[in-house]
Amino acid sequence: MPSGRTGSYLAPIACAPQSCAAAGGSERRDAFSTRAILERVTDRRATDETRIDRWLCAVRLVKIRPLATRLCEGGHVLVNASPAKPSTKVRAGDRVEALIAGRERVVEVVRPIESRVGAPVAATCYVDHSPPVVPEAGPEIMPLRGEGRPSKRLRRELERLRRAADA
């Protein structure tokens, strides 16, 4: 182990092709690996609650933790209908409402985890009650890239379409 690092080193586990095939298929292996990952990343002493900024990052609702902190400080995150600070603790059963990247997300905490996990594992840690995404209707005439400046006629048509979309 290198001298400058702390923590434990986990060696990768290799299995022979025969034993992997005999393990019962990928579904069984996925269930066991998901459970093993959750047990490894969940702190035994703090399994009942975790900080909201850490949890948002761990379940992959935001890309980085500082972004989750900024969302909380800006008042874009509510826990059980009350504004949340980054240090607000969440427990199983709490309802988290957040405005993330212009989309309203409403999720229920199933498992409070501390560390970031893979997407399939993260999806098991919350229940999504978010409203469905409504695709925005774009303008019917799209300027082609590289065509240069639009003509006066094309510009007027584009402005007319934008005004009709806003109304």
Rosetta blueprint (number, residue, H / E / L):
1 M L
2 P L
3 S L
4 G L
5 R L
6 T L
7 G L
8 S L
9 Y L
10 L L
11 A L
12 P L
13 I L
14 A L
15 C L
16 A L
17 P H
18 Q H
19 S H
20 C H
21 A H
22 A L
23 A L
24 G L
25 G L
26 S H
27 E H
28 R H
29 R H
30 D H
31 A H
32 F H
33 S H
34 T H
35 R H
36 A H
37 I H
38 L H
39 E H
40 R H
41 V H
42 T L
43 D L
44 R L
45 R L
46 A L
47 T L
48 D L
49 E E
50 T E
51 R E
52 I H
53 D H
54 R H
55 W H
56 L H
57 C H
58 A H
59 V L
60 R L
61 L L
62 V L
63 K L
64 I L
65 R H
66 P H
67 L H
68 A H
69 T H
70 R H
71 L H
72 C H
73 E H
74 G L
75 G L
76 H L
77 V E
78 L E
79 V E
80 N L
81 A L
82 S E
83 P E
84 A L
85 K L
86 P L
87 S L
88 T L
89 K E
90 V E
91 R E
92 A L
93 G L
94 D L
95 R E
96 V E
97 E E
98 A E
99 L E
100 I E
101 A L
102 G L
103 R E
104 E E
105 R E
106 V E
107 V E
108 E E
109 V E
110 V L
111 R L
112 P L
113 I L
114 E L
115 S L
116 R L
117 V L
118 G L
119 A H
120 P H
121 V H
122 A H
123 A H
124 T H
125 C H
126 Y E
127 V E
128 D E
129 H L
130 S L
131 P L
132 P L
133 V L
134 V L
135 P L
136 E L
137 A L
138 G L
139 P L
140 E L
141 I L
142 M L
143 P L
144 L L
145 R L
146 G L
147 E L
148 G L
149 R L
150 P L
151 S L
152 K H
153 R H
154 L H
155 R H
156 R H
157 E H
158 L H
159 E H
160 R H
161 L H
162 R H
163 R H
164 A H
165 A H
166 D H
167 A L
